Amino acid sequence: DAGITQSPRHKVTETGTPVTLRCHQTENHRYMYWYRQDPGHGLRLIHYSYGVKDTDKGEVSDGYSVSRSKTEDFLLTLESATSSQTSVYFCAISPGTAYEQYFGPGTRLTVT
Amino acid sequence: AQSVTQLDSQVPVFEEAPVELRCNYSSSVSVYLFWYVQYPNQGLQLLLKYLSGSTLVKGINGFEAEFNKSQTSFHLRKPSVHISDTAEYFCAVSDGAGGTSYGKLTFGQGTILTVHP
């Protein structure tokens, strides 16, 4: 299994609070991605990174920001959580664009 | 822009029967195609992938898929399913084949396969 961990694995937070999710990899892969999974929508790309300090927006980036200061860590921040951000969040990594992505175990986030 | 349509949201089947999960895609560039499986409360696991070459690709757990460029399809098949195949299956297309792409995946909505005894 690819060395990907996500923390926390479960979190309940209140509307309006900031939340940061962490993705950590031990594979030294260049590409990292954040997706959210919602019933009926499959997985949708939030943000991605193609190197340290190189990030860009995905399909559903509103309300989210990311940072990557080290190869191994990719942080996803919800600046002010809303109930519509209740979801399961998955991090993925890949060594290159011609390869598959390897997924982490996911973080279940509930915003009350 | 890319899109993926999984034509069935749920597929019930009896154990040892064959199954086909259908996936159509649209893209203006060459693509890579993937099938992932998600067991309850787990992450996604790669079943198989098409990057180039033979249009019939074999994956883990006895699954296979056929890439049909003219019909823009990538259907997943298994000749005989087991109870343990009960899971949600996702078809995905990557823009990784393009010259200035970042390997971003676009997923279908998912197909829940339920295998009954």
Interface residues (C-beta under 8 A of the other chain):
Chain A: Y31 Y33 Y35 G40 H41 G42 L43 R44 L45 Y48 Y50 D56 G58 E59 F90 A92 S94 G96 T97 A98 Y99 E100 Q101 Y102 F103 G104 P105 G106
Chain B: V4 Q6 S9 Y32 F34 Y36 Q42 G43 L44 Q45 L46 K49 L51 F90 A92 S94 D95 G96 A97 S101 Y102 G103 K104 L105 T106 F107 G108 Q109 G110
